[in-house]
Amino acid sequence: MRILIIGATGFIGRELVKELQQSGHRIIAVTRNVRKARDILGTRIEIIEWDGLSRTKLSGHLSGIGAIINLAGENIASGRWNSKRKKLITESRIKTGRLLAEAVKMSSSKPSVLIQGSATGIYGTPVDEPAEESSPAGTGFLADLTSEWEASVFALENIIPRIVIIRTGLILGKDSGLLEKTMMPFRFYSGAVIGPGSQWLSWIHIRDEVRAICFLLENINSSGPYNLTAPNPVQMKAFISSISMTIGKPVWLRIPGFLLKAALGEMAEQTILSSQNIYLGKLMNEGFIFEYPYLEPALKNLLT
């Protein structure tokens, strides 16, 4: 199948490209910077330059495309949220989704499936009782953003046979933001519990994230929103303790939430200090089997 991916150079996209290539699919990566994409993705895939502005130009590349995977989105946790940063985070998701929908409508060739990126942030915070796909959207910047992000492609509901929304949780990977932040104190020989320690973390190993996307791509009965998190969320204190046991370094410190709020403001409150207990009923009910359903083996795979 010819698969067009927007956001192929991102953390998820890079791993997904490898997996899809190994399965024999032909990948077309859409990017603003062809040279950078070529350095990251190699020479085996087709790369298309798109400025993120012209629906007509994007539409011209959709002929013969069997599936579209839209992973576009600026990193939400790379710094304090000021008005300029919020605008960039919002437009990178919503504007891209709307332009993609318009491009597909213009094209004479329609894909059989669209996989649209999203996040568990749609449920808001705190979420201490398990939230499933039918749970209502929460409130706050991330919840509002994610609701609009998903809605940006709803104009295609009667045009594309299947639209799959992937609500991704906190991804664990060797280059992921969550592990990078939580591992930093351990580099100074003492781990630290971040915030109160009671906040729920709904995590997923990057390997299972990619496998789940491929599963949803290939399962012709999969449609609508799916929570992409491991079936066993943990609280922050347990998460840090598991890292400590995995790498053999102690946990002596606690980083108070107010310090993070002072340094990073709303971003800290809605990301690393947030509490999200997410349940993924649909994915498992459709037969997906996790390689890393439990935290300890996932950390062992990534950290040792």
C-alpha positions as CSV (number, residue, x, y, z in Angstrom):
1,M,0.0,0.0,0.0
2,R,1.1,3.6,-0.7
3,I,0.9,5.4,2.6
4,L,1.3,9.2,3.0
5,I,2.6,10.3,6.4
6,I,2.6,13.9,7.6
7,G,5.0,14.2,10.6
8,A,7.2,11.3,9.5
9,T,10.3,12.9,11.0
10,G,8.9,13.1,14.5
11,F,9.5,10.7,17.4
12,I,6.6,8.4,16.5
13,G,6.9,8.9,12.7
14,R,10.5,7.8,12.5
15,E,9.8,4.4,14.2
16,L,6.5,4.0,12.3
17,V,8.3,4.5,8.9
18,K,10.7,1.7,9.7
19,E,7.9,-0.7,10.8
20,L,5.8,0.0,7.7
21,Q,8.7,-0.4,5.4
22,Q,9.5,-3.8,6.9
23,S,5.9,-4.8,6.2
24,G,6.4,-4.0,2.5
25,H,4.5,-0.7,2.3
26,R,5.6,2.2,0.2
27,I,6.0,5.4,2.3
28,I,5.6,9.0,1.1
29,A,6.7,11.4,3.7
30,V,5.4,15.0,3.7
31,T,7.8,17.6,5.1
32,R,8.7,21.3,5.1
33,N,12.4,20.4,5.0
34,V,13.4,17.8,2.4
35,R,17.1,17.8,3.4
36,K,16.4,17.2,7.1
37,A,13.8,14.5,6.3
38,R,16.3,12.7,4.1
39,D,19.0,12.8,6.8
40,I,16.5,11.3,9.3
41,L,14.6,8.9,7.1
42,G,17.2,7.8,4.6
43,T,17.0,7.3,0.9
44,R,14.5,4.4,0.6
45,I,11.3,6.5,0.8
46,E,9.7,9.2,-1.3
47,I,9.8,12.6,0.3
48,I,7.5,15.5,-0.7
49,E,8.0,19.1,0.2
50,W,4.9,20.9,1.5
51,D,4.8,24.3,3.1
52,G,1.8,23.5,5.2
53,L,-0.2,26.3,3.5
54,S,-1.3,25.1,0.1
55,R,-4.2,22.6,0.0
56,T,-3.9,22.5,-3.8
57,K,-0.2,21.4,-3.7
58,L,-0.9,18.7,-1.2
59,S,-4.0,17.5,-3.1
60,G,-1.8,16.9,-6.2
61,H,0.2,14.3,-4.3
62,L,-2.8,12.2,-3.2
63,S,-3.4,10.2,-6.3
64,G,-3.0,6.5,-5.7
65,I,-2.6,6.9,-1.9
66,G,-4.2,4.1,0.0
67,A,-3.8,5.5,3.5
68,I,-2.9,8.8,5.2
69,I,-1.4,9.1,8.6
70,N,-1.4,12.6,10.1
71,L,1.1,12.9,13.0
72,A,1.8,16.6,12.6
73,G,2.1,18.7,15.7
74,E,4.6,20.9,17.5
75,N,6.0,19.5,20.8
76,I,3.8,20.6,23.6
77,A,6.4,20.1,26.4
78,S,9.4,21.9,25.0
79,G,9.0,25.1,27.0
80,R,6.7,27.5,28.9
81,W,3.4,28.3,27.1
82,N,3.2,31.9,26.2
83,S,0.7,33.2,23.7
84,K,3.1,32.8,20.7
85,R,3.9,29.2,21.8
86,K,0.2,28.3,22.2
87,K,-0.5,29.7,18.7
88,L,2.3,27.5,17.2
89,I,1.1,24.4,19.0
90,T,-2.5,25.0,18.0
91,E,-1.9,25.9,14.3
92,S,0.6,23.0,13.8
93,R,-2.3,20.6,14.6
94,I,-5.6,22.2,13.6
95,K,-4.5,24.2,10.5
96,T,-2.7,21.1,9.2
97,G,-5.8,18.9,9.8
98,R,-8.1,21.3,8.1
99,L,-5.8,21.8,5.1
100,L,-5.5,18.0,4.8
101,A,-9.3,17.6,4.8
102,E,-9.6,20.2,2.1
103,A,-6.9,18.6,0.0
104,V,-8.5,15.1,0.2
105,K,-11.9,16.6,-0.8
106,M,-10.2,18.2,-3.8
107,S,-8.5,15.1,-4.9
108,S,-10.1,12.7,-7.4
109,S,-8.5,9.8,-5.5
110,K,-9.5,9.1,-1.9
111,P,-7.6,7.0,0.6
112,S,-9.4,4.1,2.3
113,V,-8.3,5.1,5.7
114,L,-7.1,8.2,7.6
115,I,-5.3,7.8,10.9
116,Q,-5.4,11.1,12.7
117,G,-3.1,12.0,15.6
118,S,-4.6,13.0,18.9
119,A,-3.8,12.7,22.6
120,T,-5.3,11.6,26.0
121,G,-5.1,15.2,26.9
122,I,-8.6,15.4,25.5
123,Y,-9.9,14.1,28.9
124,G,-8.4,16.9,30.8
125,T,-6.8,16.6,34.3
126,P,-7.1,15.3,36.9
127,V,-8.5,12.0,35.6
128,D,-8.3,9.6,38.6
129,E,-11.1,7.3,37.6
130,P,-10.3,5.4,34.4
131,A,-11.4,7.3,31.3
132,E,-12.3,5.3,28.2
133,E,-13.0,6.4,24.6
134,S,-16.7,7.3,25.4
135,S,-15.7,9.5,28.3
136,P,-16.5,13.2,27.8
137,A,-13.8,15.8,26.9
138,G,-12.3,17.7,29.8
139,T,-11.5,21.4,30.1
140,G,-8.3,23.4,29.9
141,F,-5.9,24.3,27.1
142,L,-4.9,20.8,26.1
143,A,-8.4,19.4,26.3
144,D,-9.8,22.2,24.1
145,L,-6.8,21.9,21.7
146,T,-7.2,18.1,21.4
147,S,-11.0,18.4,20.8
148,E,-10.3,20.9,17.9
149,W,-7.5,18.7,16.6
150,E,-9.7,15.8,16.2
151,A,-12.5,17.9,14.7
152,S,-10.2,19.3,12.1
153,V,-10.7,16.3,9.9
154,F,-14.3,15.5,10.6
155,A,-15.3,17.0,7.2
156,L,-14.0,13.7,5.8
157,E,-16.4,11.5,7.7
158,N,-18.6,10.8,4.7
159,I,-15.7,10.9,2.2
160,I,-13.2,8.4,3.6
161,P,-14.5,4.9,4.6
162,R,-12.5,4.8,7.9
163,I,-11.2,7.6,10.1
164,V,-9.2,6.4,13.1
165,I,-8.3,8.8,15.9
166,I,-5.3,7.8,18.0
167,R,-5.3,9.3,21.5
168,T,-1.8,8.7,22.5
169,G,-0.6,8.8,26.1
170,L,2.9,9.3,27.5
171,I,5.3,7.6,25.2
172,L,8.3,5.8,26.6
173,G,11.3,5.6,24.3
174,K,15.0,6.2,24.4
175,D,14.6,9.7,23.0
176,S,11.2,10.5,24.6
177,G,10.5,13.6,26.6
178,L,9.1,11.8,29.6
179,L,12.1,9.5,30.2
180,E,14.5,12.3,29.5
181,K,12.9,14.5,32.2
182,T,12.6,11.8,34.8
183,M,16.1,10.4,34.2
184,M,17.9,13.7,34.6
185,P,18.1,13.6,38.4
186,F,19.4,10.0,38.3
187,R,22.4,11.2,36.3
188,F,23.4,13.0,39.5
189,Y,23.0,9.7,41.4
190,S,19.7,10.5,43.0
191,G,16.3,10.1,41.5
192,A,13.5,12.5,42.3
193,V,9.7,12.1,42.6
194,I,8.1,14.9,40.5
195,G,5.2,16.7,42.1
196,P,3.0,14.9,44.7
197,G,3.8,11.5,43.4
198,S,0.2,10.4,43.3
199,Q,-0.6,11.6,39.8
200,W,-1.4,8.9,37.3
201,L,0.8,8.3,34.3
202,S,-0.8,6.5,31.4
203,W,2.2,5.4,29.4
204,I,3.0,3.3,26.3
205,H,6.3,1.9,25.0
206,I,7.2,3.3,21.6
207,R,7.2,-0.2,20.2
208,D,3.6,-0.8,21.2
209,E,2.6,2.7,19.9
210,V,3.9,1.8,16.5
211,R,2.4,-1.7,16.5
212,A,-1.0,-0.3,17.6
213,I,-1.0,2.2,14.7
214,C,-0.1,-0.6,12.2
215,F,-2.9,-2.8,13.8
216,L,-5.5,-0.1,13.3
217,L,-4.2,0.6,9.8
218,E,-4.7,-3.0,8.7
219,N,-7.9,-3.9,10.7
220,I,-10.7,-2.9,8.4
221,N,-13.2,-2.9,11.2
222,S,-11.3,-0.3,13.3
223,S,-12.8,3.2,13.3
224,G,-13.3,6.2,15.6
225,P,-11.2,7.1,18.6
226,Y,-8.7,4.7,20.3
227,N,-6.8,5.3,23.5
228,L,-3.2,4.3,22.9
229,T,-1.8,3.6,26.4
230,A,-0.5,0.4,28.1
231,P,-3.2,-1.5,30.1
232,N,-1.4,-0.8,33.4
233,P,-1.0,2.9,34.2
234,V,1.1,3.8,37.3
235,Q,1.4,6.7,39.7
236,M,4.4,9.0,39.5
237,K,6.0,7.6,42.7
238,A,5.8,4.0,41.4
239,F,7.1,5.2,38.0
240,I,10.2,6.7,39.6
241,S,10.7,3.7,41.9
242,S,10.6,1.4,38.9
243,I,13.3,3.4,37.2
244,S,15.4,3.3,40.4
245,M,15.2,-0.5,40.5
246,T,15.9,-0.9,36.8
247,I,19.1,1.2,36.8
248,G,20.2,0.6,40.4
249,K,20.2,4.2,41.6
250,P,18.4,5.5,44.7
251,V,15.5,8.0,45.0
252,W,16.2,10.6,47.7
253,L,14.6,13.7,46.4
254,R,11.2,15.2,45.6
255,I,10.7,18.1,43.2
256,P,7.7,20.1,44.6
257,G,5.0,20.9,42.1
258,F,5.1,24.6,42.9
259,L,8.7,24.9,41.7
260,L,7.8,23.4,38.3
261,K,4.7,25.7,38.1
262,A,6.9,28.7,38.8
263,A,9.4,27.6,36.2
264,L,7.1,26.3,33.5
265,G,3.7,27.6,34.4
266,E,0.6,26.1,32.8
267,M,2.7,23.7,30.7
268,A,3.9,21.9,33.8
269,E,0.5,21.8,35.3
270,Q,-1.1,20.1,32.3
271,T,1.8,17.8,31.4
272,I,4.2,16.3,33.9
273,L,2.1,17.3,37.0
274,S,-1.2,16.2,35.4
275,S,-3.0,13.0,36.5
276,Q,-4.5,10.8,33.8
277,N,-5.8,7.3,34.4
278,I,-6.7,6.0,31.0
279,Y,-8.4,2.8,30.0
280,L,-8.0,1.4,26.5
281,G,-11.1,-0.9,26.0
282,K,-11.5,-0.7,22.3
283,L,-8.0,-1.6,21.2
284,M,-7.8,-4.7,23.4
285,N,-11.3,-5.7,22.6
286,E,-10.4,-5.8,18.9
287,G,-7.5,-8.2,19.6
288,F,-4.4,-6.1,20.0
289,I,-1.8,-7.7,22.2
290,F,0.9,-5.6,23.9
291,E,4.5,-6.5,23.9
292,Y,5.0,-4.3,27.0
293,P,1.8,-4.3,29.1
294,Y,3.8,-3.7,32.3
295,L,6.2,-0.9,33.2
296,E,9.2,-2.8,34.5
297,P,9.9,-4.8,31.4
298,A,9.4,-1.7,29.3
299,L,11.9,0.2,31.3
300,K,14.3,-2.7,31.3
301,N,14.1,-2.8,27.5
302,L,14.8,1.0,27.2
303,L,17.3,1.6,30.0
304,T,19.5,-1.5,30.2
